[in-house]
C-alpha cells in the first residue's frame, strides 16, 4: 500500500442563481474538474552487489502511482446570506468521469551509485493507461462559504471569493481500494 501522497485539483464552470428571498438562493452549477494525486511507497530491501566481491547492500525501490481524473459535474447549491457580504452554501454534487488515467512506476533510488535493470535504466515497472473499474458517476456533498466583494448596486455583475469542500460519497473505482 502507498504510505505517502499529495494531490491537486482545479475547477472551472458557471452557475445560474434564482433568488427565493433576500437571504435564500438556489444556484445551478456546471463544473469541469481536474483532480490528480501522486502516491508513493519506498520499499526497503537488500540487493546483490557483485562489482568486486559478492555482498548484499541496502536498496530502496520507490513505487509511484500518478493518477488523473477529469469530470463534468452538476451542483444544485442552496445559499443562505448570513450578513451583507457572507453566504453559506451547501448541496449535492453529481459527477460524470470523462478521463481516468494513471501511470505507475518502480524505480531503484538507493544505492545511488550502483544498480540498473536493463542498460542504464533505473526505472523498471512502467504501467500506464485508463484506471480500471473506474466509477463513471460519482456523488458527493459540497459545503462552504462565499464572501461578496462590494460593488455598485446598479451593476448586474458581482464578484465573490469562495471556499468549498466536497466530501465524496462514491468510490473512485469499484472492486479495489483507492
N, C-alpha and C positions, 0 to 999 in steps of 0.2 A: 504494500500500500504506500501511497505517497505521503510524506511527512511534512512537506512544506509547499507553499504555493501562494500565488497572488494573482489578481485579475484586474480587469478594467472593463468599462462599458461606456457607450456613447449612444445618445438618443437624439432623434430629430423628429419633428412632427408638427401637428397643428391641432387646434381644438375649436369647437363652436360652443358658445355659452348661452344658456337660457336662464333668465332671471325669474325666479318664482316670487321672491320678496326682495326687499332691500338687503337682507342678510343671507338668504339661501339661494344657491345657484346650482344648476346641473350642467356639467361640461361633458361633451362627447369628444374624445381624443383619438387620433390616429397617429401611431408612432412606428418608426423604423428604428430598431435597436441592434447594436452590435455588442456582443459580450464575449469576453475571452479570459482565459486563465492559463497560467503556466504552473504545472505541478512538478515537483522534484522529489527524488529519493536517492540518497547516497548509500550504496551498498558497499560495505567494507568487508574485504576478504583477503586471502593470500593468493599470490600467483608465483609461478616458477620464474626465476631469473637464471638463465643459462649463459650469460655473457662470458664469465671467466670460470666460475665453478657453479655447480648445481646447488641452488639455495632457493628459499622462498622469501618473498618480500611482501610487505603490506601493500594492498591496492585498494583503490576506490573506483567503483563504476557508478557514474551518475545516470540515473534513469529520469528522463524528462517526457512530459506529456503536455503538449501545447494544443489547446482546444479553442475553437472559434464557433460561435453560434450567432446567426443573424435572424431576427424575427420581425414580423409585422404584427402590431398589437392594436387592440381597441380597448379603451378605458371609459366607462361611464363613471365620472367622478362627481360626487356631491361636494360643494364647497360652502363653508359657513364663515361669514365675515365676523370676526371677533371684535376687532377695532377698525378704525378707518383704513389703516394700511396693512392689516394682518388677516389672513384667511387660513382656516384649517381645511384640509381636503382628505377624502377617503373614498375608496371604491374598488371594484374588482378589475382585474386585467385578464384578457384572453389573448394569447399569442399564438401565432402560426409560424413554425420554423421554415425558413426558406434556404438557409445554408447551415450545415452542421459538418465541420471539418476538424480533423485532428492530425497531429504529427508527433510520433513517438520515437525517441532515440535512446541509445545506451552508449555512453562514452567513457573510455578509460581516462580518468583525470589524475590519478596517482598510481604509480610513480610518474613524475613529470618527465623524467629523462629516459624512460625505458618502456617499451611495450606498444605494439601496434597489432591490428588484426590482419589485414592484408595490405602489403605495401607500407605506405606511411599513414594509413587511416587509423585514427584512434576512436572513431565512431563506428560501432558495429551494427547495431539494430537500427534501421530506419524504416518505420512504417508510417504511411500517411494515407488518408482517404476520408470517406464520409463516416461520421460517428455511427457505429452500428446500433440498431434498435432505438434510434433517437425518437423522442416523443414529438409528433407533429404539432399537436395542440396542447398548450400548457396553460395553467390557471394560476393566478396569484391575487393577493390583496395588497393594494397600494395605500399609502397614507403619508401625509406630510403637511407642509405649510407654505404659504406664498406671502411675500412682503411686496406690497404695491408701492411703486415709487410715485411721488407727487407729479401730477400732470394737469394740464388745463381741463376744466370741466367741460368745455365745448369740444374737445378733441375726442374722436372715436377710438383713438389708439391709446392703450395703456401699456406700461412697462412694469414687469414684476420679476422678482427673483424667487425661485422655488427650490425647496429641498424635499425630495420624495424618496421613500423607501418602499420596495416591493418584496413581499415575502412570497416565495414560490410555494404553491400547494401541490404541484405535479413534479414528478421526476423528470430529469433531463433525458434519461434513457430508461428503457424497461429491461428487465432481466439481468441487471447488473448494478452495482453500487457506483455512483458517480459523484 
